[in-house]
Amino acid sequence: MILLSTGFDFSKIYWSEIWTATWDTLRMLFFSGIFTFIIGLPIGILLFMTARGNSVWSRMLYRVISFIVNILRSVPFVILMISIIPLTKLIVGTSIGVLGSIPPLVLAAAPFFARLVETSLREVDRGVIEAAEAMGASKGQIVGKVLLPESMPSLIAGITITIVTLVSYTAMSGLIGGGGLGDLAIRYGYQRYEMEIMVVAVILMIIIVQLIQVLGDILVKRFSRK
Amino acid sequence: MTCQPFSVVPEKGFFDHKKFFSLLDQKREGTIMIQLKQLSKTYGSKHKQTVALSDINVTIDRGEIFGIIGHSGAGKSTLLRSINLLERPTAGEVWIGDTNLTALSDVDLQGQRRKIGMIFQHFNLLSSATIFDNIAFPLRLVRTPKAEVEQKVDNLLKLVGLEEHRNKYPSQLSGGQKQRVGIARALANDPEVLLCDEATSALDPQTTQSILRLLLDINKQFGITIVLITHEMHVIQTICDTVAVIHDGRIVEQGPVTEVFLKPQHAVTRDFIREENESAELLDRLIASLPSNDHTEVVKINFLGTSTYQPILSEAVQATGVSFAILQGTIATMKDTPYGQLIVRFEGDKEAIAKTYEMLRTQVHELEVIG
Protein backbone atom coordinates (compact mmCIF):
# COMPACT_ATOMS: atom_id res chain seq x y z
CA MET A 1 0.00 0.00 0.00
CA ILE A 2 2.77 2.40 0.96
CA LEU A 3 4.71 1.37 -2.11
CA LEU A 4 1.73 1.89 -4.35
CA SER A 5 1.08 5.33 -2.98
CA THR A 6 4.65 6.39 -3.72
CA GLY A 7 4.08 5.97 -7.42
CA PHE A 8 5.44 2.51 -8.11
CA ASP A 9 3.93 0.77 -11.08
CA PHE A 10 4.07 -2.94 -10.64
CA SER A 11 2.62 -3.67 -14.05
CA LYS A 12 6.07 -2.94 -15.52
CA ILE A 13 7.69 -5.91 -13.78
CA TYR A 14 9.14 -8.71 -15.91
CA TRP A 15 8.08 -11.63 -13.76
CA SER A 16 9.77 -14.24 -15.88
CA GLU A 17 13.12 -12.50 -15.32
CA ILE A 18 12.43 -12.39 -11.60
CA TRP A 19 11.71 -16.08 -11.42
CA THR A 20 14.87 -16.88 -13.40
CA ALA A 21 16.90 -14.68 -11.04
CA THR A 22 15.32 -16.29 -7.96
CA TRP A 23 16.12 -19.71 -9.31
CA ASP A 24 19.71 -18.64 -10.01
CA THR A 25 20.09 -17.31 -6.48
CA LEU A 26 18.76 -20.53 -5.00
CA ARG A 27 21.11 -22.61 -7.13
CA MET A 28 24.08 -20.45 -6.15
CA LEU A 29 23.14 -20.80 -2.48
CA PHE A 30 22.67 -24.52 -2.75
CA PHE A 31 25.94 -25.35 -4.46
CA SER A 32 28.11 -22.81 -2.68
CA GLY A 33 26.51 -23.90 0.61
CA ILE A 34 27.37 -27.55 0.00
CA PHE A 35 30.96 -26.86 -0.98
CA THR A 36 31.41 -24.42 1.88
CA PHE A 37 30.26 -27.14 4.26
CA ILE A 38 32.45 -29.82 2.69
CA ILE A 39 35.56 -27.64 2.78
CA GLY A 40 34.89 -25.54 5.88
CA LEU A 41 33.98 -28.38 8.26
CA PRO A 42 37.29 -30.28 8.01
CA ILE A 43 39.25 -27.03 8.23
CA GLY A 44 37.31 -26.10 11.36
CA ILE A 45 37.96 -29.52 12.88
CA LEU A 46 41.63 -29.25 11.96
CA LEU A 47 41.84 -25.81 13.58
CA PHE A 48 40.32 -27.19 16.77
CA MET A 49 42.42 -30.34 16.92
CA THR A 50 45.74 -28.66 16.08
CA ALA A 51 45.09 -25.92 18.64
CA ARG A 52 44.81 -28.55 21.41
CA GLY A 53 47.67 -30.71 20.17
CA ASN A 54 50.77 -30.99 22.29
CA SER A 55 53.43 -31.32 19.63
CA VAL A 56 55.36 -28.48 18.08
CA TRP A 57 54.18 -29.58 14.63
CA SER A 58 50.54 -29.36 15.50
CA ARG A 59 50.92 -25.85 16.93
CA MET A 60 52.78 -24.80 13.81
CA LEU A 61 50.12 -26.28 11.56
CA TYR A 62 47.51 -24.40 13.57
CA ARG A 63 49.29 -21.10 13.01
CA VAL A 64 49.59 -21.68 9.27
CA ILE A 65 45.94 -22.61 8.75
CA SER A 66 44.80 -19.87 11.06
CA PHE A 67 46.86 -17.32 9.14
CA ILE A 68 45.40 -18.35 5.76
CA VAL A 69 41.87 -18.33 7.16
CA ASN A 70 42.40 -14.85 8.57
CA ILE A 71 43.70 -13.53 5.25
CA LEU A 72 40.73 -14.89 3.29
CA ARG A 73 38.37 -13.46 5.86
CA SER A 74 39.91 -9.99 5.80
CA VAL A 75 39.67 -9.47 2.02
CA PRO A 76 36.32 -7.83 1.14
CA PHE A 77 34.20 -10.20 -0.93
CA VAL A 78 33.95 -7.89 -3.95
CA ILE A 79 37.73 -7.66 -4.18
CA LEU A 80 38.25 -11.38 -3.55
CA MET A 81 35.74 -12.19 -6.29
CA ILE A 82 37.44 -10.02 -8.90
CA SER A 83 40.98 -10.98 -7.94
CA ILE A 84 40.42 -14.71 -8.30
CA ILE A 85 38.75 -14.57 -11.72
CA PRO A 86 41.67 -16.49 -13.35
CA LEU A 87 41.42 -19.18 -10.68
CA THR A 88 37.65 -19.37 -11.15
CA LYS A 89 38.12 -19.88 -14.90
CA LEU A 90 40.62 -22.59 -14.19
CA ILE A 91 38.28 -24.45 -11.86
CA VAL A 92 34.87 -24.17 -13.55
CA GLY A 93 35.81 -22.93 -17.01
CA THR A 94 33.93 -19.65 -16.75
CA SER A 95 33.87 -16.61 -14.51
CA ILE A 96 30.29 -15.57 -15.10
CA GLY A 97 26.86 -16.97 -14.39
CA VAL A 98 25.85 -19.24 -11.58
CA LEU A 99 28.81 -21.54 -12.21
CA GLY A 100 31.37 -18.74 -12.21
CA SER A 101 30.08 -17.36 -8.92
CA ILE A 102 30.45 -20.54 -6.95
CA PRO A 103 34.29 -20.64 -6.47
CA PRO A 104 34.53 -17.11 -5.06
CA LEU A 105 31.49 -17.70 -2.87
CA VAL A 106 33.01 -20.88 -1.44
CA LEU A 107 36.44 -19.30 -1.00
CA ALA A 108 34.90 -16.49 0.99
CA ALA A 109 32.43 -18.50 3.03
CA ALA A 110 34.48 -21.63 3.84
CA PRO A 111 37.03 -19.85 6.10
CA PHE A 112 34.17 -18.05 7.81
CA PHE A 113 32.35 -21.32 8.39
CA ALA A 114 35.60 -22.99 9.53
CA ARG A 115 35.95 -20.41 12.32
CA LEU A 116 32.34 -21.00 13.37
CA VAL A 117 33.01 -24.76 13.48
CA GLU A 118 36.13 -24.20 15.57
CA THR A 119 34.16 -22.05 18.03
CA SER A 120 31.37 -24.65 18.23
CA LEU A 121 33.82 -27.45 18.98
CA ARG A 122 35.49 -25.39 21.70
CA GLU A 123 32.17 -25.26 23.48
CA VAL A 124 32.10 -29.04 23.89
CA ASP A 125 32.71 -29.97 27.54
CA ARG A 126 36.40 -30.86 27.92
CA GLY A 127 35.46 -33.46 30.49
CA VAL A 128 33.45 -35.40 27.93
CA ILE A 129 36.42 -35.44 25.56
CA GLU A 130 38.63 -36.59 28.43
CA ALA A 131 36.16 -39.36 29.25
CA ALA A 132 36.29 -40.58 25.64
CA GLU A 133 40.09 -40.52 25.72
CA ALA A 134 40.02 -42.50 28.95
CA MET A 135 37.80 -45.09 27.23
CA GLY A 136 40.42 -45.55 24.54
CA ALA A 137 38.81 -43.54 21.76
CA SER A 138 41.07 -42.63 18.84
CA LYS A 139 41.28 -39.06 17.54
CA GLY A 140 38.92 -39.92 14.69
CA GLN A 141 36.41 -41.46 17.08
CA ILE A 142 36.58 -38.42 19.32
CA VAL A 143 35.73 -36.22 16.34
CA GLY A 144 33.01 -38.46 14.94
CA LYS A 145 31.42 -39.79 18.10
CA VAL A 146 31.94 -36.96 20.57
CA LEU A 147 32.77 -33.57 19.06
CA LEU A 148 30.32 -33.51 16.15
CA PRO A 149 27.26 -35.00 17.93
CA GLU A 150 27.85 -32.89 21.04
CA SER A 151 28.16 -29.65 19.07
CA MET A 152 25.38 -30.44 16.58
CA PRO A 153 22.97 -27.63 17.58
CA SER A 154 25.79 -25.12 17.53
CA LEU A 155 27.05 -26.41 14.15
CA ILE A 156 23.57 -26.10 12.65
CA ALA A 157 23.36 -22.54 13.93
CA GLY A 158 26.74 -21.93 12.27
CA ILE A 159 25.53 -23.34 8.96
CA THR A 160 22.47 -21.11 9.14
CA ILE A 161 24.59 -18.00 9.72
CA THR A 162 26.90 -18.99 6.87
CA ILE A 163 24.07 -19.48 4.36
CA VAL A 164 22.51 -16.15 5.32
CA THR A 165 25.90 -14.54 4.76
CA LEU A 166 26.07 -16.29 1.39
CA VAL A 167 22.74 -14.67 0.40
CA SER A 168 24.32 -11.24 0.65
CA TYR A 169 27.47 -12.46 -1.13
CA THR A 170 25.40 -13.79 -4.06
CA ALA A 171 23.93 -10.30 -4.42
CA MET A 172 27.42 -8.89 -4.87
CA SER A 173 28.37 -11.50 -7.40
CA GLY A 174 25.98 -9.68 -9.74
CA LEU A 175 28.78 -7.16 -10.25
CA ILE A 176 30.78 -9.63 -12.32
CA GLY A 177 27.79 -11.05 -14.10
CA GLY A 178 26.94 -13.70 -11.57
CA GLY A 179 23.20 -13.48 -12.11
CA GLY A 180 20.57 -13.87 -9.44
CA LEU A 181 18.33 -11.51 -7.51
CA GLY A 182 21.10 -9.14 -6.42
CA ASP A 183 22.25 -8.77 -10.00
CA LEU A 184 18.69 -8.05 -11.08
CA ALA A 185 18.22 -5.44 -8.37
CA ILE A 186 21.40 -3.61 -9.34
CA ARG A 187 20.78 -3.71 -13.08
CA TYR A 188 17.18 -2.53 -12.95
CA GLY A 189 17.12 -0.50 -9.79
CA TYR A 190 20.52 1.20 -9.89
CA GLN A 191 21.28 1.37 -13.59
CA ARG A 192 17.79 1.82 -15.10
CA TYR A 193 15.91 3.46 -12.22
CA GLU A 194 13.23 0.78 -12.30
CA MET A 195 12.70 0.75 -8.58
CA GLU A 196 9.80 -1.71 -8.75
CA ILE A 197 12.00 -4.62 -9.76
CA MET A 198 14.59 -3.73 -7.14
CA VAL A 199 11.93 -3.70 -4.46
CA VAL A 200 10.55 -7.08 -5.51
CA ALA A 201 14.06 -8.58 -5.68
CA VAL A 202 14.90 -7.30 -2.20
CA ILE A 203 11.62 -8.62 -0.80
CA LEU A 204 12.36 -12.05 -2.28
CA MET A 205 15.81 -12.04 -0.69
CA ILE A 206 14.28 -11.12 2.65
CA ILE A 207 11.89 -14.06 2.30
CA ILE A 208 14.76 -16.42 1.47
CA VAL A 209 16.76 -15.27 4.51
CA GLN A 210 13.73 -15.62 6.78
CA LEU A 211 13.03 -19.13 5.54
CA ILE A 212 16.65 -20.21 6.08
CA GLN A 213 16.69 -18.75 9.58
CA VAL A 214 13.38 -20.34 10.59
CA LEU A 215 14.47 -23.72 9.24
CA GLY A 216 17.83 -23.40 11.04
CA ASP A 217 16.14 -22.52 14.34
CA ILE A 218 13.80 -25.49 14.07
CA LEU A 219 16.73 -27.85 13.48
CA VAL A 220 18.75 -26.36 16.35
CA LYS A 221 15.82 -26.92 18.67
CA ARG A 222 15.34 -30.43 17.37
CA PHE A 223 18.96 -31.37 18.17
CA SER A 224 19.29 -29.61 21.53
CA ARG A 225 19.45 -31.96 24.53
CA LYS A 226 20.72 -29.65 27.24
CA MET B 1 39.11 -65.09 45.38
CA THR B 2 40.91 -61.79 45.28
CA CYS B 3 42.67 -60.52 48.31
CA GLN B 4 40.83 -58.08 50.49
CA PRO B 5 42.79 -57.75 53.70
CA PHE B 6 40.10 -56.03 55.73
CA SER B 7 37.20 -58.21 54.99
CA VAL B 8 39.07 -60.67 57.17
CA VAL B 9 37.78 -60.55 60.71
CA PRO B 10 40.65 -61.10 63.11
CA GLU B 11 40.35 -64.02 65.47
CA LYS B 12 39.91 -63.65 69.20
CA GLY B 13 39.82 -59.91 68.97
CA PHE B 14 43.47 -59.73 68.24
CA PHE B 15 44.85 -58.56 64.98
CA ASP B 16 48.53 -58.31 64.29
CA HIS B 17 48.94 -56.13 61.21
CA LYS B 18 52.64 -56.65 60.85
CA LYS B 19 52.34 -60.38 60.84
CA PHE B 20 49.33 -60.28 58.59
CA PHE B 21 51.00 -58.07 56.01
CA SER B 22 54.27 -59.93 56.03
CA LEU B 23 52.28 -63.06 55.25
CA LEU B 24 50.52 -61.14 52.55
CA ASP B 25 53.82 -59.94 51.12
CA GLN B 26 54.92 -63.48 50.58
CA LYS B 27 51.80 -64.18 48.57
CA ARG B 28 52.02 -60.95 46.69
CA GLU B 29 53.58 -62.18 43.48
CA GLY B 30 51.01 -62.10 40.72
CA THR B 31 48.51 -60.18 42.79
CA ILE B 32 49.85 -56.74 41.97
CA MET B 33 47.50 -54.77 39.73
CA ILE B 34 48.99 -51.31 39.51
CA GLN B 35 52.48 -50.11 40.12
CA LEU B 36 53.64 -46.53 39.94
CA LYS B 37 57.41 -46.34 39.97
CA GLN B 38 59.19 -43.11 40.82
CA LEU B 39 56.58 -41.05 39.09
CA SER B 40 57.10 -37.34 38.75
CA LYS B 41 55.42 -34.61 36.78
CA THR B 42 56.45 -31.03 36.25
CA TYR B 43 54.62 -28.38 34.29
CA GLY B 44 55.84 -25.28 32.57
CA SER B 45 58.95 -24.12 30.80
CA LYS B 46 62.56 -24.46 31.88
CA HIS B 47 62.47 -21.09 33.57
CA LYS B 48 59.35 -21.53 35.62
CA GLN B 49 58.58 -25.05 36.67
CA THR B 50 55.74 -26.25 38.82
CA VAL B 51 56.12 -29.63 40.42
CA ALA B 52 52.82 -31.50 40.41
CA LEU B 53 54.11 -34.90 41.48
CA SER B 54 57.43 -36.02 42.80
CA ASP B 55 58.81 -39.45 43.51
CA ILE B 56 55.52 -41.30 43.71
CA ASN B 57 55.86 -45.01 44.48
CA VAL B 58 52.63 -46.90 44.86
CA THR B 59 51.73 -50.57 44.63
CA ILE B 60 48.08 -51.50 44.42
CA ASP B 61 46.93 -55.09 44.78
CA ARG B 62 44.40 -56.82 42.61
CA GLY B 63 40.89 -56.45 44.02
CA GLU B 64 41.88 -53.74 46.43
CA ILE B 65 40.09 -50.43 46.96
CA PHE B 66 42.86 -47.88 47.15
CA GLY B 67 42.08 -44.34 48.25
CA ILE B 68 44.18 -41.27 47.63
CA ILE B 69 43.30 -38.34 49.85
CA GLY B 70 44.61 -34.81 49.62
CA HIS B 71 43.54 -31.20 49.66
CA SER B 72 42.77 -29.49 46.38
CA GLY B 73 45.97 -28.74 44.52
CA ALA B 74 47.87 -31.48 46.33
CA GLY B 75 48.28 -33.39 43.05
CA LYS B 76 45.77 -36.19 43.57
CA SER B 77 43.96 -35.54 40.32
CA THR B 78 47.23 -35.52 38.39
CA LEU B 79 48.21 -38.74 40.12
CA LEU B 80 44.96 -40.48 39.19
CA ARG B 81 45.20 -39.27 35.60
CA SER B 82 48.71 -40.56 35.26
CA ILE B 83 47.47 -44.09 35.91
CA ASN B 84 45.78 -44.16 32.48
CA LEU B 85 48.20 -41.58 31.11
CA LEU B 86 45.61 -38.89 30.51
CA GLU B 87 48.46 -36.94 32.09
CA ARG B 88 51.84 -38.14 30.97
CA PRO B 89 54.34 -38.19 33.81
CA THR B 90 57.62 -36.40 33.16
CA ALA B 91 59.52 -39.36 34.59
CA GLY B 92 58.80 -42.79 36.01
CA GLU B 93 56.80 -45.81 34.96
CA VAL B 94 53.19 -46.89 35.17
CA TRP B 95 52.54 -50.63 35.21
CA ILE B 96 49.12 -52.18 34.91
CA GLY B 97 49.47 -55.92 35.48
CA ASP B 98 52.40 -56.94 33.28
CA THR B 99 52.18 -53.98 30.94
CA ASN B 100 54.34 -50.90 31.12
CA LEU B 101 51.89 -48.24 29.90
CA THR B 102 54.55 -45.55 29.69
CA ALA B 103 56.37 -47.55 27.01
CA LEU B 104 53.36 -48.08 24.72
CA SER B 105 52.56 -46.45 21.40
CA ASP B 106 49.41 -44.33 21.13
CA VAL B 107 47.42 -47.12 19.50
CA ASP B 108 48.48 -49.75 22.05
CA LEU B 109 47.73 -47.30 24.83
CA GLN B 110 44.19 -46.85 23.49
CA GLY B 111 43.80 -50.61 23.69
CA GLN B 112 45.02 -50.72 27.29
CA ARG B 113 42.83 -47.82 28.30
CA ARG B 114 39.78 -49.88 27.38
CA LYS B 115 40.67 -52.15 30.30
CA ILE B 116 40.65 -49.21 32.69
CA GLY B 117 37.27 -47.71 33.50
CA MET B 118 37.02 -44.18 34.79
CA ILE B 119 34.30 -42.12 36.45
CA PHE B 120 34.33 -38.41 37.05
CA GLN B 121 33.18 -35.77 39.49
CA HIS B 122 31.02 -34.13 36.84
CA PHE B 123 30.01 -37.43 35.23
CA ASN B 124 31.13 -36.33 31.74
CA LEU B 125 28.28 -38.01 29.89
CA LEU B 126 27.45 -37.25 26.28
CA SER B 127 24.56 -34.81 26.50
CA SER B 128 23.50 -35.63 22.94
CA ALA B 129 23.14 -39.36 23.56
CA THR B 130 20.56 -41.36 25.49
CA ILE B 131 21.45 -43.27 28.64
CA PHE B 132 21.55 -46.45 26.56
CA ASP B 133 23.87 -44.89 23.98
CA ASN B 134 26.10 -43.44 26.68
CA ILE B 135 26.65 -46.86 28.23
CA ALA B 136 27.05 -48.42 24.78
CA PHE B 137 29.69 -45.83 23.83
CA PRO B 138 32.81 -47.77 24.88
CA LEU B 139 31.41 -50.95 23.30
CA ARG B 140 30.81 -49.22 19.99
CA LEU B 141 34.35 -47.85 20.00
CA VAL B 142 35.52 -51.42 19.48
CA ARG B 143 32.70 -52.29 17.05
CA THR B 144 30.93 -54.76 19.32
CA PRO B 145 28.11 -56.62 17.49
CA LYS B 146 24.72 -54.98 17.98
CA ALA B 147 23.06 -57.86 19.81
CA GLU B 148 25.92 -58.07 22.27
CA VAL B 149 25.76 -54.31 22.89
CA GLU B 150 22.02 -54.55 23.61
CA GLN B 151 22.46 -57.41 26.02
CA LYS B 152 25.43 -55.94 27.84
CA VAL B 153 23.93 -52.49 28.22
CA ASP B 154 20.67 -53.93 29.52
CA ASN B 155 22.58 -55.95 32.11
CA LEU B 156 24.52 -52.88 33.18
CA LEU B 157 21.33 -50.82 33.41
CA LYS B 158 19.96 -53.47 35.73
CA LEU B 159 23.17 -53.52 37.78
CA VAL B 160 23.00 -49.79 38.46
CA GLY B 161 19.21 -49.79 38.77
CA LEU B 162 18.34 -47.49 35.88
CA GLU B 163 16.31 -49.78 33.59
CA GLU B 164 13.40 -47.40 33.28
CA HIS B 165 15.66 -44.51 32.23
CA ARG B 166 17.06 -46.35 29.23
CA ASN B 167 15.86 -43.91 26.60
CA LYS B 168 16.18 -40.67 28.54
CA TYR B 169 18.88 -38.07 28.08
CA PRO B 170 21.41 -37.20 30.83
CA SER B 171 19.83 -33.78 31.41
CA GLN B 172 16.68 -35.56 32.60
CA LEU B 173 18.49 -37.41 35.41
CA SER B 174 19.61 -36.42 38.92
CA GLY B 175 23.28 -36.23 39.90
CA GLY B 176 23.27 -39.63 41.57
CA GLN B 177 21.59 -41.23 38.56
CA LYS B 178 24.12 -39.61 36.21
CA GLN B 179 26.95 -41.06 38.27
CA ARG B 180 25.30 -44.48 38.01
CA VAL B 181 25.30 -44.08 34.25
CA GLY B 182 28.98 -43.12 34.50
CA ILE B 183 29.68 -46.27 36.49
CA ALA B 184 27.75 -48.48 34.04
CA ARG B 185 29.67 -46.92 31.16
CA ALA B 186 32.98 -47.47 32.92
CA LEU B 187 32.13 -51.15 33.44
CA ALA B 188 30.99 -51.81 29.87
CA ASN B 189 34.36 -53.08 28.69
CA ASP B 190 34.80 -55.41 31.71
CA PRO B 191 37.75 -53.44 33.06
CA GLU B 192 40.17 -54.76 35.65
CA VAL B 193 40.67 -51.33 37.13
CA LEU B 194 38.20 -48.55 37.91
CA LEU B 195 39.52 -45.04 38.48
CA CYS B 196 37.24 -42.70 40.42
CA ASP B 197 37.96 -39.00 40.15
CA GLU B 198 36.16 -37.35 43.09
CA ALA B 199 33.17 -39.43 42.07
CA THR B 200 31.00 -38.37 44.99
CA SER B 201 32.16 -34.79 45.50
CA ALA B 202 29.28 -33.29 43.53
CA LEU B 203 26.65 -35.38 45.33
CA ASP B 204 24.64 -34.94 48.53
CA PRO B 205 25.46 -37.15 51.55
CA GLN B 206 22.72 -39.76 50.97
CA THR B 207 23.53 -40.12 47.29
CA THR B 208 27.21 -40.32 48.17
CA GLN B 209 26.50 -43.27 50.46
CA SER B 210 24.50 -45.09 47.81
CA ILE B 211 27.19 -44.56 45.18
CA LEU B 212 29.87 -45.77 47.60
CA ARG B 213 27.79 -48.85 48.36
CA LEU B 214 27.48 -49.51 44.63
CA LEU B 215 31.25 -49.21 44.20
CA LEU B 216 31.80 -51.62 47.08
CA ASP B 217 29.34 -54.08 45.52
CA ILE B 218 31.11 -53.89 42.19
CA ASN B 219 34.45 -54.44 43.87
CA LYS B 220 33.14 -57.53 45.67
CA GLN B 221 31.11 -58.91 42.79
CA PHE B 222 33.67 -58.55 40.00
CA GLY B 223 36.91 -58.23 41.95
CA ILE B 224 37.68 -54.97 40.16
CA THR B 225 40.55 -52.98 41.59
CA ILE B 226 39.31 -49.50 42.46
CA VAL B 227 41.50 -46.43 42.80
CA LEU B 228 39.72 -43.34 44.04
CA ILE B 229 40.72 -39.84 44.93
CA THR B 230 38.81 -37.72 47.37
CA HIS B 231 39.20 -34.94 49.87
CA GLU B 232 36.74 -36.52 52.28
CA MET B 233 38.02 -38.86 54.97
CA HIS B 234 34.64 -40.55 55.37
CA VAL B 235 34.82 -41.82 51.78
CA ILE B 236 38.14 -43.47 52.56
CA GLN B 237 36.76 -44.82 55.82
CA THR B 238 33.64 -46.23 54.20
CA ILE B 239 35.10 -48.27 51.36
CA CYS B 240 38.89 -48.23 51.14
CA ASP B 241 41.32 -50.95 52.16
CA THR B 242 44.45 -48.90 51.72
CA VAL B 243 44.97 -45.16 51.76
CA ALA B 244 47.70 -42.84 50.55
CA VAL B 245 47.84 -39.27 51.76
CA ILE B 246 49.18 -36.83 49.21
CA HIS B 247 50.50 -33.40 50.02
CA ASP B 248 52.40 -31.00 47.76
CA GLY B 249 52.83 -33.68 45.11
CA ARG B 250 54.31 -36.21 47.51
CA ILE B 251 52.84 -39.18 49.23
CA VAL B 252 53.41 -38.41 52.88
CA GLU B 253 51.79 -41.49 54.34
CA GLN B 254 50.29 -44.73 53.09
CA GLY B 255 49.09 -47.96 54.57
CA PRO B 256 46.01 -49.94 55.57
CA VAL B 257 43.12 -47.59 56.33
CA THR B 258 42.69 -48.96 59.84
CA GLU B 259 46.34 -48.31 60.63
CA VAL B 260 46.51 -44.85 59.13
CA PHE B 261 43.18 -43.86 60.61
CA LEU B 262 43.91 -45.00 64.13
CA LYS B 263 47.52 -43.91 64.18
CA PRO B 264 48.14 -41.10 61.75
CA GLN B 265 51.81 -40.17 61.45
CA HIS B 266 51.74 -37.04 59.33
CA ALA B 267 50.22 -33.70 60.25
CA VAL B 268 48.14 -33.60 57.07
CA THR B 269 46.63 -37.00 57.84
CA ARG B 270 45.79 -35.86 61.35
CA ASP B 271 44.07 -32.81 59.87
CA PHE B 272 41.89 -34.98 57.68
CA ILE B 273 40.92 -37.22 60.57
CA ARG B 274 40.34 -34.23 62.80
CA GLU B 275 37.98 -32.77 60.22
CA GLU B 276 35.93 -35.93 60.54
CA ASN B 277 36.17 -35.90 64.27
CA GLU B 278 35.50 -32.36 65.40
CA SER B 279 35.51 -33.30 69.04
CA ALA B 280 39.29 -33.82 69.07
CA GLU B 281 39.89 -30.21 69.95
CA LEU B 282 37.26 -30.34 72.62
CA LEU B 283 38.98 -33.32 74.14
CA ASP B 284 42.31 -31.51 74.29
CA ARG B 285 40.66 -28.74 76.28
CA LEU B 286 38.88 -31.21 78.53
CA ILE B 287 42.06 -33.09 79.40
CA ALA B 288 43.88 -29.83 80.11
CA SER B 289 41.12 -28.70 82.46
CA LEU B 290 41.12 -31.90 84.57
CA PRO B 291 43.31 -31.97 87.68
CA SER B 292 46.21 -34.33 87.16
CA ASN B 293 48.12 -36.08 89.90
CA ASP B 294 50.05 -39.28 90.52
CA HIS B 295 46.87 -41.30 90.79
CA THR B 296 45.30 -40.41 87.48
CA GLU B 297 46.23 -41.08 83.91
CA VAL B 298 44.48 -40.49 80.60
CA VAL B 299 44.88 -43.11 77.89
CA LYS B 300 43.69 -43.60 74.37
CA ILE B 301 42.56 -47.15 73.64
CA ASN B 302 42.02 -48.37 70.11
CA PHE B 303 39.92 -51.43 69.46
CA LEU B 304 39.92 -53.22 66.17
CA GLY B 305 37.89 -56.14 64.91
CA THR B 306 35.50 -58.09 67.11
CA SER B 307 37.29 -56.96 70.30
CA THR B 308 35.41 -53.71 69.79
CA TYR B 309 32.27 -55.36 71.08
CA GLN B 310 33.84 -57.25 74.03
CA PRO B 311 33.66 -56.08 77.67
CA ILE B 312 37.44 -55.90 77.81
CA LEU B 313 37.71 -52.65 79.76
CA SER B 314 35.28 -53.60 82.50
CA GLU B 315 36.87 -57.02 82.95
CA ALA B 316 40.31 -55.43 83.36
CA VAL B 317 39.27 -52.87 85.93
CA GLN B 318 37.31 -55.45 87.91
CA ALA B 319 40.46 -57.49 88.20
CA THR B 320 42.73 -54.62 89.25
CA GLY B 321 40.31 -52.46 91.21
CA VAL B 322 41.10 -49.30 89.28
CA SER B 323 38.24 -46.91 88.63
CA PHE B 324 37.75 -45.15 85.36
CA ALA B 325 35.78 -42.49 83.51
CA ILE B 326 35.24 -42.45 79.78
CA LEU B 327 35.98 -38.95 78.47
CA GLN B 328 35.18 -39.68 74.88
CA GLY B 329 34.35 -42.67 72.76
CA THR B 330 33.62 -43.69 69.20
CA ILE B 331 32.54 -47.00 67.85
CA ALA B 332 32.13 -47.38 64.11
CA THR B 333 33.31 -49.48 61.22
CA MET B 334 35.97 -48.95 58.64
CA LYS B 335 34.70 -50.70 55.55
CA ASP B 336 33.88 -54.08 57.16
CA THR B 337 36.16 -53.81 60.17
CA PRO B 338 34.64 -52.60 63.43
CA TYR B 339 36.82 -50.26 65.39
CA GLY B 340 36.49 -48.24 68.53
CA GLN B 341 38.43 -45.52 70.20
CA LEU B 342 37.99 -44.68 73.87
CA ILE B 343 39.64 -41.90 75.80
CA VAL B 344 39.67 -43.14 79.37
CA ARG B 345 40.81 -41.54 82.61
CA PHE B 346 41.99 -44.14 85.13
CA GLU B 347 42.15 -43.44 88.82
CA GLY B 348 43.93 -45.71 91.30
CA ASP B 349 47.38 -46.48 92.57
CA LYS B 350 50.21 -46.56 90.07
CA GLU B 351 50.90 -50.27 90.12
CA ALA B 352 47.26 -51.16 89.68
CA ILE B 353 47.02 -48.84 86.72
CA ALA B 354 50.14 -50.37 85.18
CA LYS B 355 48.65 -53.82 85.68
CA THR B 356 45.44 -52.72 84.00
CA TYR B 357 47.44 -51.56 80.98
CA GLU B 358 49.20 -54.86 80.83
CA MET B 359 45.93 -56.74 80.77
CA LEU B 360 44.39 -54.43 78.21
CA ARG B 361 47.38 -54.51 75.90
CA THR B 362 46.94 -58.21 75.30
CA GLN B 363 43.43 -57.70 73.99
CA VAL B 364 43.08 -54.26 72.44
CA HIS B 365 44.70 -53.05 69.25
CA GLU B 366 46.59 -50.24 70.87
CA LEU B 367 46.91 -48.36 74.11
CA GLU B 368 48.60 -45.01 74.39
CA VAL B 369 49.05 -42.83 77.45
CA ILE B 370 48.25 -39.28 76.47
CA GLY B 371 48.02 -37.39 79.78
Interface residues (C-beta under 8 A of the other chain):
Chain A: D125 G127 V128 E130 A131 A132 E133 A134 M135 G136 A137 S138 Q141 K145 V146 P149 E150 M152 F223 R225 K226
Chain B: N84 L86 V107 Q110 G111 Q112 R113 R114 I116 M118 F120 H122 N124 L125 L126 S127 S128 A129 F137 P138 R140 L141 V142 Y169 P170 S171 R185 N189 L195
